């Protein structure tokens, strides 16, 4: 029987460091806090009707699940290497584009899904936007699928 290969998690050195810090926090501080909440909730009596106990157990399951998820992402981390070239949109690069015909300019950095944070301008390489931009060059006009429909953008700048 063939074991399924685990998905690679593309990330920057900074993203890996953040995950390692989160894992340390979850395993030391957070796990301990939840254990304390469970102990306190047990003191409230009958566990079958104890909502504090149920909530603490749910939180414990969440924390343990997140620890497993972060450990897997770290184990399968693939660090994005900067090739030094800004000729083509690729993982780890920032891309400035303008919505056509005369829209605003926007800048996004394409990162792995573990690091994506659209509010900080970091989009996942798996997103439709990134998929449309990857491999393109400055001056290219690209059609991008968005929840609001198809848009056309022109790539203005690519930076490491």
DOVEXLO-767698 format. One record per atom (N, C-alpha, C, O, CB): residue in one letter; x, y, z. Coordinates in steps of 0.001 Angstrom, whole numbers, padded with zeros to 6 digits, always signed. Atoms other than C-alpha are relative to their C-alpha. Glycine has a CB too. Layout:
N
AXYZ/...
// end
This chain:
160
X+000844-001182+000000/X+000000+000000+000000/X+000885+001239+000000/X+001844+001329+000766/X-000958+000001+001219/X-000785-001219+000143/X+001339+003410-001008/X-000532+001067+000959/X-001736+001318+001019/X-000035+000510-001465/X+000381-001065-000930/X+001336+006160+001624/X-000116+001309-000789/X+000754+001644-001593/X+001046+000135+001174/X+000195-001279+000689/X-000048+009467+000388/X+001084+000983+000423/X+001417+001095+001603/X-001406+000582+000299/X-001030-000998-000292/X+002606+012153+000122/X-000674+001239+000575/X-001679+001710+000042/X+000825+000358-001282/X+000587-001176-000629/X+001904+015100+002427/X+000299+001236-000825/X+001352+001344-001453/X+000524+000172+001430/X-000104-001231+000763/X+001372+018490+000849/X+001149+000857+000532/X+001324+000996+001743/X-001326+000779+000050/X-001060-000931-000396/X+004351+020846+000866/X-000654+001323+000386/X-001636+001750-000221/X+001050+000202-001156/X+000484-001304-000454/X+003774+024107+002718/X+001084+001016-000315/X+002100+001099+000375/X-000354-000007+001539/X-000970-001001+000423/X+005591+026900+000917/X-000076+001195+000936/X-001160+001683+001254/X-000248+000432-001466/X-000035-001156-000895/X+006718+029719+003187/X+001375+000649-000024/X+002360+000062-000471/X-000370-000410+001433/X-001262-000717-000124/X+009387+032307+003781/X+000662-000418+001313/X+000045-001081+002147/X-000219+001551-000056/X-000687+000253-001282/X+011989+032029+006548/X-000791+000644+001136/X-000939+000063+002211/X+001467+000552-000027/X+000776-000737-000997/X+009911+034630+008425/X-001273-000772+000368/X-001640-000850+001541/X-000357+001408-000528/X+001213+000782-000246/X+006763+032515+008043/X+000281-001237+000822/X-000502-001588+001705/X-000644-000396-001307/X-000384+001183-000766/X+008545+029422+009351/X+000290+000383+001443/X-000107-000326+002369/X+001229-000686-000631/X-000323-000467-001354/X+009841+031377+012340/X-001290+000284+000788/X-001389-000077+001961/X+000890+001277-000060/X+001273-000289-000665/X+006293+032596+013151/X-000709-001286+000407/X-001267-001373+001501/X-000906+000832-000916/X+000640+001278-000331/X+004967+029026+013002/X+000702-000679+001169/X+000049-001232+002054/X-000004-000931-001221/X-000752+000603-001104/X+007750+027787+015280/X-000317+000701+001321/X-000433+000051+002360/X+001513+000061-000282/X+000358-000754-001212/X+006933+030579+017769/X-001418-000348+000457/X-001669-000508+001651/X+000115+001523-000256/X+001376+000374-000350/X+003214+029740+017615/X-000028-001384+000637/X-000726-001596+001628/X-000910+000031-001250/X-000037+001360-000537/X+003976+026056+018229/X+000532+000005+001427/X-000020-000666+002300/X+000867-000910-000888/X-000570-000106-001348/X+006136+026911+021243/X-001038+000554+000982/X-001199+000025+002082/X+001259+000903-000014/X+001046-000600-000838/X+003350+029129+022663/X-001121-001003+000277/X-001566-001144+001416/X-000574+001261-000677/X+001098+000964-000171/X+000681+026474+022075/X+000394-001133+000940/X-000398-001539+001791/X-000423-000576-001357/X-000434+001146-000800/X+002729+023685+023666/X+000306+000374+001443/X+000130-000448+002343/X+001220-000630-000624/X-000362-000385-001362/X+003848+025663+026706/X-001153+000741+000667/X-001842+000172+001514/X+001269+000875-000002/X+000993-000849-000668/X+001487+028486+027680/X-001437-000447-000232/X-002164-000716+000724/X+000153+001416-000464/X+001410+000225+000328/X-001775+027733+025860/X-000503-001346+000504/X-001587-001428+001080/X-000206+000091-001499/X+000396+001345-000442/X-001908+024007+026596/X-000205+000002+001517/X-001166-000583+002016/X+001076-001063-000408/X+000072-000068-001458/X-001285+024733+030300/X-001236+000772+000462/X-001902+000371+001416/X+001265+000652+000562/X+001184-000793-000338/X-004010+027415+030415/X-001272-000842-000115/X-002143-000775+000752/X-000098+001235-000913/X+001191+000823+000221/X-006578+024968+029024/X-000108-001087+001069/X-001200-001367+001563/X+000033-000635-001407/X+000011+001030-001058/X-005581+022247+031503/X-000502+000619+001309/X-001281-000006+002028/X+001433-000618+000199/X+000461-000690-001208/X-006106+024771+034330/X-001506+000260-000052/X-002205+000085+000946/X+000756+001326+000179/X+001448-000244+000150/X-009554+025695+032962/X-000796-001283+000228/X-001865-001258+000839/X-000313+000569-001403/X+000692+001287-000188/X-010516+022008+032887/X-000032-000353+001486/X-001059-000799+001999/X+000700-001136-000814/X-000049+000288-001442/X-009366+021568+036512/X-001023+000834+000758/X-001742+000314+001611/X+001409+000268+000558/X+000938-000899-000676/X-011395+024588+037638/X-001437-000423-000298/X-002273-000478+000604/X+000234+001469-000439/X+001360+000384+000390/X-014476+023480+035672/X-000435-001296+000667/X-001611-001462+000987/X-000093-000145-001513/X+000335+001257-000678/X-014304+020003+037233/X-000522+000270+001411/X-001361-000464+001934/X+001232-000929+000058/X+000406-000358-001359/X-014722+021686+040595/X-001428+000513+000082/X-001969+000646+001180/X+000931+001036+000551/X+001370-000512+000000/X-018141+023001+039543/X-001050-001094+000131/X-002248-000807+000127/X-000249+000778-001256/X+000978+001076-000252/X-019733+019583+040041/X-000277-000860-001208/X+000587-001078-002058/X-001290+000582+000480/X+000471+000959+000997/X-021719+017275+037779/X+000486+000364-001415/X+000090+001389-001969/X-001531-000072+000027/X-000583-000282+001313/X-019787+017064+034475/X-001024-000106-001131/X-000827+000486-002192/X+001151-000950-000267/X+000994+000164+001066/X-022894+016050+032488/X-000776+001288-000268/X-001344+001456-001348/X-000971-001117+000360/X+000724-001259+000186/X-024422+019498+032999/X+000918+001210+000204/X+000465+002288+000589/X-001188+000074+000968/X-000990-001030-000285/X-021244+021547+033229/X+000480+000635-001307/X+001354+000092-001982/X+001194-000591+000790/X-000350-000648+001273/X-020988+023977+030297/X+001439+000520-000007/X+002080+000539-001058/X-000963+001154-000282/X-001388-000473-000068/X-017647+025390+031518/X+000969-001144-000330/X+001968-000958-001024/X+000309+000583+001409/X-000833+001174+000262/X-016173+021893+031445/X-000045-000350-001491/X+000988-000607-002109/X-000469-001208+000859/X+000142+000312+001431/X-017568+021226+027956/X+000773+000994-000854/X+001456+000608-001802/X-001483+000000-000409/X-000696-001036+000764/X-016207+024536+026674/X+001516-000175+000119/X+002231-000018-000871/X-000418+001407+000487/X-001436+000196-000212/X-012768+023851+028173/X+000495-001232-000770/X+001584-001207-001344/X+000308-000150+001510/X-000379+001211+000747/X-012686+020340+026643/X+000015+000287-001509/X+000890-000194-002229/X-000981-001170+000318/X+000028-000391+001417/X-013678+021807+023246/X+001243+000815-000347/X+001862+000618-001392/X-001282+000814-000321/X-001176-000831+000221/X-010909+024371+023577/X+001264-000861-000012/X+002178-000622-000801/X+000103+001092+001083/X-001147+000903-000034/X-008456+021616+024469/X+000124-000748-001335/X+001225-000897-001864/X-000132-001003+001175/X-000017+000704+001285/X-009429+019704+021318/X+000491+000932-001104/X+001259+000523-001975/X-001407-000548-000343/X-000431-000975+000997/X-008958+022873+019259/X+001507+000228+000087/X+002198+000201-000931/X-000751+001328+000185/X-001439-000268-000202/X-005504+023591+020754/X+000829-001193-000472/X+001833-001015-001161/X+000303+000304+001499/X-000748+001199+000411/X-004340+019988+020235/X-000039-000162-001523/X+000950-000561-002137/X-000578-001266+000687/X+000122+000078+001455/X-005649+020060+016658/X+000920+001003-000684/X+001568+000693-001684/X-001449+000242-000428/X-000868-001037+000566/X-003815+023308+015965/X+001473-000386+000157/X+002272-000145-000748/X-000270+001362+000680/X-001384+000459-000197/X-000596+021870+017449/X+000355-001011-001088/X+001421-000917-001696/X+000186-000632+001420/X-000262+001001+001050/X-000866+018891+015064/X+000133+000646-001371/X+001008+000285-002157/X-001119-001046-000033/X-000022-000693+001287/X-001591+021196+012127/X+001315+000765-000188/X+001938+000687-001247/X-001197+000965-000109/X-001236-000794+000091/X+001376+023490+012876/X+001215-000925-000120/X+002130-000649-000895/X+000149+000928+001241/X-001115+000954+000100/X+003716+020516+013421/X+000103-000561-001413/X+001206-000705-001940/X-000176-001151+001015/X+000004+000517+001367/X+002688+019122+010024/X+000517+001043-000976/X+001301+000728-001871/X-001406-000445-000402/X-000457-001069+000901/X+003221+022482+008318/X+001503+000214+000135/X+002186+000422-000868/X-000750+001316+000294/X-001437-000172-000210/X+006685+022821+009877/X+000766-001181-000604/X+001787-001000-001267/X+000319+000135+001512/X-000657+001212+000515/X+007599+019226+008997/X+000055+000013-001533/X+001020-000471-002124/X-000743-001266+000493/X+000072-000006+001462/X+006554+019795+005366/X+000310+001372-000605/X-000068+001663-001740/X-001373-000448-000444/X-000316-001353+000474/X+007875+023357+005066/X+000977-000054-001160/X+001962-000792-001138/X+000583+000854+001139/X-000893-000182+001142/X+009452+024272+001765/X+000290+001498-000044/X-000583+002302-000369/X-000641-000535-001374/X-000360-001414-000080/X+011340+027544+002134/X+000086+000591-001407/X+000712+000023-002303/X+001344+000184+000754/X-000007-000705+001281/X+010790+029991-000722/X+001359+000675-000145/X+001735+001521+000667/X-001176+001049-000094/X-001318-000582+000263/X+014186+030871-002157/X-000150+001175-000958/X-000896+001090-001933/X+000975-001063-000586/X+000005-001157+000895/X+014731+034291-003737/X+001029-000246-001090/X+002218-000393-000809/X+000304+001330+000774/X-000919+000255+001112/X+016223+033745-007173/X+000744+001262-000444/X+001564+001217-001361/X-000763-000583-001178/X-000685-001245+000316/X+017357+037383-007272/X-000532+000704-001236/X-000136+001832-001530/X+001444-000264-000178/X+000540-000576+001224/X+015399+038011-010451/X-001390+000570+000249/X-002200-000031+000955/X-000046-001052-001116/X+001339-000588-000104/X+012403+040323-010677/X-000655+000051-001374/X-001460+000938-001657/X+000068+001418+000616/X+000533+000045+001356/X+011571+039358-014267/X-001389-000625-000054/X-002190-000306-000932/X+000940-000767-000899/X+001216+000812+000082/X+008689+037028-013456/X-000657-000110+001369/X+000028-000197+002389/X+000318-001404-000552/X+000739+000163-001252/X+005958+036760-010815/X+000180-001437+000477/X-000094-002385-000258/X-001520+000348-000184/X-000170+001332-000572/X+006776+033842-008520/X-000227+000073+001507/X-000396+001155+002071/X+001415-000571-000321/X+000202+000092-001438/X+006347+032671-004940/X+001018+000876+000728/X+002206+000863+000405/X+000109-001464+000472/X-000866-000859-000790/X+007754+035163-002441/X+000182+001396-000576/X+000780+002254+000073/X+001324-000641+000146/X-000147-001312+000645/X+007584+038111-004855/X-001221+000867+000281/X-002329+000371+000484/X+000202-000158-001525/X+001091-000977-000066/X+005508+041263-004502/X-000282+000442-001422/X+000637+000642-002216/X+000359+001232+000926/X+000376-000431+001339/X+003588+042283-007573/X-000956+001183+000102/X-001965+001138+000805/X-000645-001162-000795/X+000862-001179+000059/X+002122+045711-008259/X-000714-000059-001344/X-000088-000236-002389/X+000821+001352+000174/X+000763+000011+001242/X-000680+045793-010799/X-001098+001045+000075/X-001457+001533+001147/X-000596-001399-000274/X+001082-000971+000089/X-003379+048135-011986/X-001184-000676-000672/X-001049-001331-001706/X+000440+001279-000782/X+001210+000526+000609/X-006946+047112-012647/X-000300+000842-001229/X-000278+002072-001171/X-001201+000007+001005/X+000276-000707+001252/X-007804+047993-016243/X-001497+000240-000151/X-002283-000569+000344/X+000541-000797-001209/X-000809-000934+000768/X-008916+050223-017812/X+000688+001059+000857/X+001796+001468+000513/X-000851+000671-001024/X-000643-001093-000739/X-008181+052838-015121/X-000218-000130+001503/X-000535+000846+002183/X-000530+001348-000483/X+000224+000242-001423/X-008453+051263-011692/X+001197+000361+000853/X+002218+000845+000363/X-000356-001438+000226/X-001074-000267-000959/X-006334+051644-008593/X+001131-000999-000163/X+000938-002105-000666/X-000535-000042+001435/X-001126+000930-000054/X-002883+050129-008263/X-000068-000744+001323/X-000394-000162+002357/X+001370+000744-000159/X-000032+000824-001202/X-002613+047287-005776/X+001307-000775+000026/X+001896-001064-001016/X-001220-000966+000056/X-001220+000779-000160/X+000362+045400-004373/X-000314-001206+000889/X-000888-001067+001969/X+001154+000870+000609/X+000160+001225-000786/X+000277+041785-003177/X+001309-000767-000029/X+002042-000746-001019/X-001171-000878-000545/X-001121+000924-000046/X+002986+039416-002055/X-000577-001400-000067/X-001513-001726+000663/X+000876+000204+001288/X+000495+001362+000165/X+002464+035828-003158/X+000801-000914+000917/X+002017-001048+000784/X+000102-000466-001488/X-000625+000867-001002/X+003179+033422-000308/X-000728-001345+000012/X-001744-001522-000659/X-000031+000663+001420/X+000679+001276-000166/X+002308+029866+000640/X-001245+000177+000853/X-001387+001182+001549/X+000939-001039+000628/X+001276-000125-000705/X-001108+029200+002146/X+000171+000147+001506/X-000677+000749+002164/X-000868-001198-000293/X-000221-000092-001448/X+000371+028897+005662/X+000221+001439+000448/X-000034+001776+001604/X+001195-000855+000407/X-000324-001392-000348/X+001388+032577+005554/X-001008+001010-000507/X-000917+002191-000171/X+001346+000353-000537/X+000880-000973+000656/X-001455+034126+003591/X-000773+000826+001022/X-001257+000310+002029/X-000977-000712-000940/X+000737-000943-000830/X-003065+037172+005159/X-000386+001174-000897/X+000344+002160-000991/X+000852+000473+001250/X+000396-001037+000960/X-005009+039265+002640/X-000028+001406+000595/X+000227+002377-000116/X-001356-000324-000559/X+000029-001328-000616/X-005371+042123+005140/X+001385+000631+000045/X+001515+001854+000104/X-000575-000085+001409/X-001382-000503+000031/X-001560+042413+005127/X+000570-000023-001410/X+001762+000219-001603/X+000890-000828+000930/X-000457+000021+001385/X-001379+042080+001344/X+000744-001255-000385/X+001477-001262-001374/X+000866+001165-000254/X-000654+001277+000302/X-000158+038472+001431/X-001067-000985-000468/X-001958-001360+000294/X+000774-000560+001251/X+000994+000934+000526/X-002117+036137-000838/X+000620-001365-000260/X+001794-001480-000612/X-000623+000549-001286/X-000443+001377+000171/X-001868+032370-001089/X+000285-000304-001461/X-000422+000159-002356/X-001045-000968+000544/X-000329+000431+001357/X-000211+030853-004134/X-001115-000858-000595/X-001153-001060-001809/X+001318-000777-000005/X+001118+000817+000470/X-003354+028670-004359/X-001212+000844-000393/X-002165+000321-000971/X-000398-000997+001073/X+001155-000857+000282/X-005697+031681-004727/X-000124+000250-001509/X+000870+000211-002234/X+000124+001346+000762/X+000189-000285+001432/X-007236+032473-008131/X+000838+001196-000468/X+001370+001184-001577/X-001480+000264-000289/X-000790-001183+000350/X-005493+035878-008110/X+001456-000401-000246/X+002032-000074-001284/X-000086+001072+001122/X-001406+000405+000132/X-002048+034362-007527/X+000188-000943-001185/X+001157-000815-001933/X+000491-000677+001295/X-000107+000942+001112/X-002672+031536-009995/X+000040+000736-001348/X+000750+000332-002268/X-001177-000991+000029/X+000031-000783+001245/X-003433+034132-012681/X+001291+000784-000207/X+001697+001009-001347/X-001191+000961+000009/X-001188-000850+000087/X-000300+036187-011888/X+001308-000779-000118/X+002255-000306-000746/X+000066+000889+001201/X-001243+000776-000011/X+002309+033440-011394/X+000517-000245-001427/X-000235-000640-002318/X-000219-001344+000722/X-000640+000234+001286/X+004754+033203-014292/X-000107+001165-000967/X+000478+001117-002049/X-000584-001204-000627/X+000185-001162+000880/X+003740+036562-015780/X+001125+001001+000189/X+001881+000931+001158/X-001355+000676+000267/X-001084-000989-000012/X+006049+039496-016530/X-000563+001425+000029/X-001751+001643-000209/X+000913-000186-001234/X+000394-001409-000012/X+005972+043293-016191/X-000556+000368-001380/X+000022+000031-002413/X+001212+000922+000380/X+000643-000409+001250/X+003644+044765-018803/X-001083-000956-000462/X-001922-000586-001283/X+001026+000133-001077/X+001025+000975+000389/X+001538+041600-019137/X-001371+000461+000478/X-001509+001010+001571/X+000326-001399+000574/X+001386-000224-000384/X-002224+042055-019102/X-000611-001370+000267/X-000526-002276-000563/X-000798+000789-001112/X+000454+001305-000478/X-003902+039245-017191/X-001464+000069+000403/X-001896+001037+001029/X+000860-000477+001186/X+001379+000119-000474/X-007512+038165-016675/X+000014-000776+001301/X+000645-001828+001405/X-000917-000697-001059/X+000019+000613-001327/X-008222+037309-013053/X-001436-000269+000411/X-002299+000602+000305/X+000705+000904+001042/X+001320+000359-000516/X-011224+035467-011657/X-000107+000476+001440/X+000734+000134+002272/X-000247-001536-000098/X+000224-000454-001381/X-012584+037182-008536/X-001441-000337+000378/X-002258-000630-000495/X+000281+001552+000155/X+001390+000267-000401/X-015727+036617-006474/X-000996+000958-000677/X-002160+000609-000872/X-000133+000111+001523/X+000864-000979+000651/X-017124+039758-008156/X-000027-000141-001514/X-000680+000648-002196/X+000441+001383+000362/X-000062+000206+001446/X-016395+038425-011644/X+001410+000133-000536/X+002364+000316+000221/X-000903+000981-000706/X-001294-000062+000686/X-013573+038527-014159/X+000491+001452-000065/X-000268+002353-000423/X-000108-000603-001432/X-000585-001333+000150/X-011229+041529-014025/X+001280-000129-000821/X+001861-001211-000920/X+000288+000659+001398/X-001240-000005+000774/X-008287+042494-016193/X+000974+000940+000707/X+000612+002054+001086/X-000248+000444-001499/X-001020-000807-000665/X-005052+043779-014648/X+001257+000055-000866/X+001512-000822-001691/X+000327-000573+001404/X-001284-000148+000682/X-001731+045050-015976/X+001097+000014+001054/X+001046+000803+001997/X+000041+001302-000872/X-001103+000094-000955/X+001456+044099-014123/X+000939+001175-000206/X+001445+001394-001307/X+000761-001344-000152/X-000827-001197+000056/X+003455+047239-013297/X+001409-000223+000538/X+002378+000341+000030/X-000660+001105+000767/X-001269+000136-000700/X+006234+046033-011005/X+000058-001361+000686/X-000966-001888+001122/X+000190+001141+001029/X-000229+001269-000712/X+007722+042840-009516/X+001221+000214+000888/X+002265+000658+000410/X+000215-001225-001007/X-001122-000191-000933/X+009941+042928-006393/X+000161-001208+000897/X-000790-001935+001187/X-000208+001261+000854/X-000295+001096-000947/X+011649+040432-004113/X-000416+000386+001389/X-000251-000398+002324/X+001493-000364-000014/
// end
